[in-house]
Amino acid sequence: MDNQAQQALTQALESLEEWKNSFGAWKPDATLSISEEKIEEVFSRLSQKLKCNYPFHHPVYAGQMLKPPHPITWAAYAMAMSINPNNHALDGGPPSSEMEKEALAELAKFFGYGDTYLGHLTASGTVANLEALWIARESHPGKKIAFSSNSHYTHERMCGVLAVEGIKIPVLENGQFDLNTIDSNEIGTIVVTLGTTGLGEVEPLDQILPWAKKHGIRIHIDAAYGGFFRSLKDSDLIDGTQWQLMQEADSIVVDPHKHGLQPYGCGCVLFKDPSVGKFYKHDSPYTYFTSDNLHLGEISLECSRAGAAAVALWTTLQCFPLKKEEGFGPIMAKCRQAALKGYSLMVNSKKLQPYKKPELDILTYFPVSDSINSVSQISELSKKVFDAGMRNQSFYLSLFKVPSSNFIRLYPEYEADEEYVTILRSVLMHPEHEEFIEELVKRIESHF
């Protein structure tokens, strides 16, 4: 945490302590006391254990979709956790519930839903997608759920959980869905991913929308990873075609704990039609409601939910608005520019070759040399570079498996002597990567 956030947290906690004491004098029970020596000893060991993590906070880390929350977000979360509100029932956390509603309103407006929608925060994108697919099942009973072969594995898994048949749609070489392979009469919902977690690919919503509407099929957008890139929809950094159509979807999922600067435990699901709330109807002997309107606990498959997550997201959106020129726009632009710069550097490299041009901020590439002529050799060297970077602590990458049939379609000069080829992958989630990418590429090249 930087000094500014530390100071803000200290002052806020002091103010909060005054509020706690305003209810009368009290002291914690002796059973909860811990000696200063014990606290110091345990936290000393804890700090050493935590140092075994990879440096997610630093641009030298360009591996998986991992990064710490913004210091202001961390401070807000810590402050709320000193109270530990529960956003399931309104009396579990009135202020944090209100902040969740305000944060959701910002997200709904950002995605084009306006003032008419239904939604809430979740523990993760996985749970958010589960709820979206659950609504798909309830609203179209007996119908199947379709998703592309590039979609996240959670969709197939959640179809199993929900006892709904899921169908994988093949993706053509041009990125379009091969809709001729499925029977539209059998489909109730089709999932379109805007920002796949593997390559960061943006699926063709403009192709799916008219087809789905023609056949009365719902559309669910999985924007868990890519959602915040909508802030660039009117810029020249990305193709805004798909992002400008998001408001046409029936439901949207986004993960603020990815690009939204949040700690883990913050997903979000939004529904365009508030009437889907009827599927959440429930009753319990110990839950009572303070208004006739659906509150957050009535529209969630989860029960207890961390109010601190809502507080942290609300605070973040106050400091970083969802705008192109302010707040998240400039942050996402830096991440995108890092990927474009890295791609350009590798196009001109004698040691690295980009696999595909990045659509967002995920860069994939593989080693090249005169002595490499098969996918097995690419895989072997990719793994050596991956290991060497972590061993020397000079960079942290991730590995990505590609079917060799797909790979040699783009690079026919290589022999497909194995079913899969392993290449290198960098998720450039830090805005600092835009400045660091040149150094990162140099460090990777130095290991050949």
N, C-alpha and C positions, 0 to 999 in steps of 0.2 A: 504494500500500500504506500502511495506517495505521501509526502508530508501534508499536502493540502487536504487529502481525504482523511488522513489520521487526525488532523486538527478538527475537521468537521465532525468526525465520529465522536471524538472525545467530548466536544461541546454538546453534541446532541444527546449523548448518554447522560451527561450531567443534568441536562434539562429533563430528561426522562426520569431520572432518579428522583427529582423533586416531585414529579407527578406521582410516582409510586409511593413516596413518603406522605403524600397528602391524604391518604386514606387512614392514617393513624400510625402510631409507633408500633413496630414489630421487629422481630429479629429471626433469622433463619434458625431452624432447630439444630441442636448440637450434632444430630446424626448426619447432617450434611456438611459438617466442617472438615477441612483438610489442612494439614500443616503446611506452612510455607515451604519447608524443606522438601516435603513430598511433592508439592506442586512444581517446584523448581527442578527436582530430579526427573519427574515424569515428562515435563515439557522439554527438558534438555534431550532426553532420549527421543521424544517425538520429533523434534526438529531434525535430528540426525536421520531418522527414518524417512522423513519427507524429502530430504535431500537426495534420496535414491530415485526420485522422479526424473523424467527427462525435462529439459528446460522449456516447458510449454510457453513460458512468458516471453521468451526471447526469439527474435527472427531466425536464429540459427536452427530453431525447430520448424521444420516444414514437412511434417509427416502426416499424421492423421488429423481429423477435425477436432482438435483440442486447443483450447486457449483459456487462460484465466479470465474471470469477469473484470470489467473496468473497476478501478479502485473506488469510485463513487458508488457503484453498484454493490460492491463488497461491503462498504460501510453501511449502506442502507439495509442490506440483508442482515448484517450483524446487529444493527440497532433493533430491527423488528424481532430478531430471534431472542433478544433479551426479554421479550414478552411472549413470544411463540404463539401467535394467533393462528386459528384454524379457519380456513375459508370454506368449510363445508356448510355450516349453518351461520346465519347472520349474527347471532349472539356469540359466535366463536371468535369473531374479529370484525366488528363493524367498520372501523377505519380501513383495514386492509381489504375488506370486501368491496368497499366503495372505490378504493384505488384500483382493484382488479377491473371493476366495471369501466373506470376511466381509461385504463390502459387498453382494454379490449376495444373501446370506442375508437381509440387512436389507430389500432391495428385494422379494425373493420373499415375505417375511412381510408386508410392507406391502401388496402386491397380493393377498394371501390365498392364496398357493400353499403356505404352510407349509414343511415340511422336505423335501418331495418335489418336485423340479424339476430342470431342467437349464438352464444359461445362462452368459453371459459378457458382458463389456464389448466394445464395438466402436468403430471410429473415428468412427461417426456413426449417426444414426437411419436414414439411407439404407441403410447396410450392414446394420444390424440388421433392417430390413424385408426386405432382400434375402434374408437367411438364413431369416427366417420363411417367406417365399414359396418359397424353395428346399425347405425341409422340407415345405411344402404340396404341392409338385410331387412330391417323392420318396415321400411317404406316400400320395398319391392320384394315381398316374400316369394320364395321359390325361384327367384332370379339369380343368375350368376354374377360374379364380380370379375371384371377383366382389367388387366394391367400389362404393361410391356415387359419384354424379357430383360430390359435394363432397369426395371424398377427395383426398389429396395426389397430385400427378402421378407421384410416385415409384413407386406401385403399378403403374400402366399401363406405365411405363418398365421396371420390373424384370420384368414379365411378358414384355416383349420380349427382355430379356437372357436370361431363362430359357427362352425359346421355349415359353411357356405362353400359351394364349388368355385374355385378361382381358376381363371383362364389366362395363360400367358400369350400375349400377342407378339408375333415376330416383328422385328424392326428391320426395315429395308435399308439398303446402303445409303440412301439419301436422308435417313432419319425418320421417314414417315412410317406410321403404323401400317402393317399389312392387314387391313380390315377385311379383306376377302377371305381370311382364314377363320373368321368367327361368324356365328349366326346371331344377328342383331335381335332376333326374337327371344333369345335365351338370356340376354344381358340386361341387368337392372342398373348397374353402375360401372363406369369405366374410370380408371385412375390415370391421371396425367401428371408426370413428375416434372416440375420446373426446377432443375438442378439435381441431377442424379448424384448419389454419394460416391460413385466410382469415378466418373470422368467429368462430372459437373455439366452433363448435357441437358439441354432444354428441349423437352419433348413438344411435338407439334400440336399445341392446343388449337391453333387455327384450322387444322385439318379435322380434329376430333369434334369440335363444337357443332358444326352444321350436320355432321353425320349423326351425332348423339341426339340432337334436337329432332331431327327427322324421324328417328326411331323411338322417341320418348325415353331416352336413357339419361340417367343422372351423370354428372361429371364431378369427380372429386379431384382436387389438385393437391398433390403432395409437394409442398414447397418448404419442407422441413429444413433443408439446407439452403436452398436458393432464395427463399422468400424476400429477404431484405434487399436483394438486387433489383427489386421493383423500383427502388429509389432512383435507379439509373435508366428507367424505361424511356425517358425522353432525351437521353444523352446520346453521344456518338460512340460510347464505349461498348455497348452491347446492342444486339438486335432486339428492339423493344416490342416486336410484334406479339409474342406470346404473353409478355407481361402486361400489355395493355388490354388483354382480354380476360384477365383473372376474375373480374366481377361477374362474368357470365357463368361461372362455376357454381354448383350447388353447395359445395363445402370446400374449405381450405384449411390445411394444416401448416403451421410454421413452428420452428424450434428457436425461440429467443436465446436458448443456451448455446446455440451455435454462433451465428453472426450477430445476435442481438446483445452481445456483451454481458450475458447473464450467467450466473452459476448453474451447475446442473440441477435439474428438478424444475425446469420451466419449459413446457411445451404449450401449444395453443391450438384449439380447434374452433372454427367459425362455420356457421351454417347461414346460408342466404335467406332461407325461409324459416322464420321463428316458429311456425306451427309444428316443426319437428319436435318441439318441446313436449308434445303429447306422448312421445315414446318414452320419456324419462319419468312419467308419472309414478309416484310411489307414496308410501305412507309408513310411518314408524311411530311407536308409542312415546318416544322421547324427543321427537323433532316437532317443533312448532314454528309457525311462520308469522312474520310480523307485517305482511302486506299481501294483497291479492296477486301481486306480480310474481312470476317465477324468480326465485333467487338462485344464487350460484349452486347451492347444494342440491337443488332440484333438477339441475340440467347437467349432471356429471355422473359417469359410472363410478368414479372414485368417490370415496366418502371424505375422510380427513385429507385436507390439502394444505400445504404450507402457505400461510398468509405472508410469510417473509418473501416468498417468490414474487407475489404480486406487488409488495412494497418496493422490492428491488427494481422490478420492471417499470413501475410507475415513475420512480426516481430517475431511472435512466432516460425515459422518454421526455421527462421534463428538461433534462440537460442536453439530450441529443434527439431533436425532433426528426420525424420521418419525412425528410425533405431532400430534394435533389441538391440544393446549394448549401444546406446547413444540416448539421447533425450526422445522420447516417449516410447521406449521399456522398459526401467527401470521403468518409471512411471506406465505403464499398468501392468507390472509384479507385482508391489507392490499391486495394486488393486486386481489382481487375487489371490495373496498369502493371502491377507486378507480374501477373501471368503473361500479359502481352509482351512485356520486356523480356521475360525469361524465354518465351517462345522465340522471339527474334534472335536472342543470343544463341540459342541452341540450333536454330536454322543455319547459322553461320559458324557453328562449332565443328571441329574435326573429330570430336570425341563423343558428342551427344547428338541424338536425333529425336526431335519431338514425334510422339506417336500420332497425335491429332492436335489441331489448333484448338486451344481452350475456348470454351464458350463463356465461362465464368472465371474462377480463380484457381482451378485445379489443373495442374500441368503434369502431363505424362510423357515419358521419354525413355530412351534406351541407349546403351553404349554401342558405338560403331568403331570399326577399324578394318583394315584390309584382311586381317586374319579371322574375322567373324563372318561366317556364312550360313549359320543355322540358328534356329530358335533356341535350341538347347545351350548354345554358346552364349547367346544373349542373356538367357536366364541365369547361367552360372556367373557371368560377370556382374550382372545387376545385383545379385545377392552378395557378391564380394564387396561391391561399392557400398551397399546398404550397411553391411556389417562394419566396414572400415570407418565409415563416418561416425557411427555410434561409439566404436571402440576408441577412436581418437578424440571424440567429443567435438569434432569440427563441423558436423552437420547431422541432422536427423531427418530421414526420409521415410517413405513407406513403399511397400511392394504391391504390385497390382498384376493379377493374372488375366491374360487375354487369350481367348481361343485362338489357336494357331491358324485356323481357317480364316478368321477375321483379320489377323495380322498380315498374312501373306497376300490377302486381297489388296492391301495397301502397299506392301513391300514384297513383291513376288520374287525378288532376288535372293531371298533367304529360303533355306530348306526347312520344311515343317517336319522335323524328325521327332517331335513330341506333340502331344495333344494341346498343351498350353504353353504359352511363353510368359515368363515373368519379367515385367519391366519396372521402372522406377516411377514414383508418383510424389508430387509435392502439392500440399494444400496450403495455399498462400493466404491464410486468414488474417494475418497481422497487416495493418496499414504500413508498418515499418518494413514489410517485405519489398515494397516498391523501391526503397533505397538500397536494401540489402541484397536484392536478387543477383546483381552482378557479382558480388563477392561470393554468394552461394554457388553460383555456376562455376566460378573459378576453383572453389574448394572441391567440388565434385569432380571436375576435370583433372585435378591434381592427383586423383586416386587411380588413374588409368596408367 
